[in-house]
Amino acid sequence: MKKKIGKMRGVLLLTFALFLTACGTGGADAQSASYGNSQAAVVERQSGSGENESTAGGSQDPVSATLDNIPAYSGTPYVVIDDNEPDFTEDELTDQSYESYSDLDELGRCGVAASNIGTDLMPTGKRGKIGQVKPSGWQTIKFDNVDGKYLYNRCHLIGYQLTAENANEKNLITGTRYMNVDGMLLFENMVADYIKETDNHVMYRVTPVFEGENLVASGVLMEAESVEDHGEGVKFNVYVYNVQPGITIDYSTGKAVLSDTDASAGTGKTSGNTEKKMYVLNENTKKFHTPECSGVKDIKEGNKKHLQVQEKN
């Protein structure tokens, strides 16, 4: 049964990145489904030690994934990259099962996760608890406009149903409910169904893309190719956006606010004890300021928007 993703045609457009200024925030970047301009981010497929990581199926040469050549989010959870062609070497396309997870970097962030998936790697029991793992940028935040209320999931880079990796900190990132369910799950299910139906292998790689020193990934690059039939059954190369419609995310910390709200309209909630904090958004420069920041006085009234954030103590 063929399950190859059809090639996406046309250009996807969207604003892609809020800036958070140095006023009490360390000058970090934020990202929104409503504001901003595209900013470059480069992630190399290598281990946390900086050495190219070797696997049983061959070496992973450093390959850059940049936001410069990824269309901005425009309402679709993912976009097809490079005409849907994954970038695997011949050595990686083997009929021997293996899996490999990069070491966490100095900021505690995950790197590339790769596996040549066969039925022998797939789970035989129920998934265990993963709540003890706190991926980089993890926040427990609730919004009424998010399915299930919780903004973030602990997202497996390689889904549990594929390699039975449960609470592996090298395989879990902070991802929105939207990215996890509306984006990644579609491709994970496709691969799992194909392997179960054919008993073939699928080479599979997921690369989280972080911008600068942000703790939350801007998205993930997902590549897959069925081995024994040379990609006839499964082949895709897609970028899945780590966004949540209606929510503005500060990717440097994981904090988030409702998009297009003022100080009296926010309904975002965090678990446990919280405190309310105010920010001022310059809608012209797309920068957040704390109210006491000296730059606030220079913002024209027509460009000034007040936002209320509930932060966990």
Number of C-alpha atoms within 10 A of each C-alpha: 10 11 16 16 16 11 15 13 9 6 10 15 11 18 17 22 25 28 24 24 20 15 17 11 15 10 15 22 24 29 27 29 23 18 21 21 15 18 17 13 19 15 19 19 25 22 22 19 12 12 12 16 20 13 17 15 21 14 14 21 15 15 13 13 21 16 21 12 13 17 19 22 22 17 14 11 21 24 23 21 20 12 13 19 17 21 15 16 13 9 12 22 20 20 17 14 18 19 19 19 24 20 21 19 14 8 11 16 26 28 27 28 25 26 25 28 29 22 18 14 18 18 15 10 7 10 13 11 9 13 9 8 15 15 23 22 21 19 21 16 21 20 20 13 16 18 12 10 14 20 27 23 21 21 20 23 28 27 21 20 19 24 21 19 22 19 18 12 22 23 28 26 27 25 29 25 22 22 22 24 15 15 22 26 14 11 20 19 14 16 25 19 15 19 21 13 9 13 14 17 27 32 29 27 26 25 25 25 27 25 22 16 15 22 24 28 27 24 22 26 23 26 24 28 27 26 22 16 12 12 19 14 22 24 24 26 24 25 27 24 29 28 26 23 16 17 22 23 27 25 28 25 19 22 20 24 23 23 17 15 16 13 14 9 11 17 15 22 20 19 14 10 9 13 10 10 13 15 20 23 24 22 17 13 14 20 22 29 24 21 16 13 15 10 14 19 11 9 16 11 10 9 13 17 17 18 22 20 21 22 21 16 10
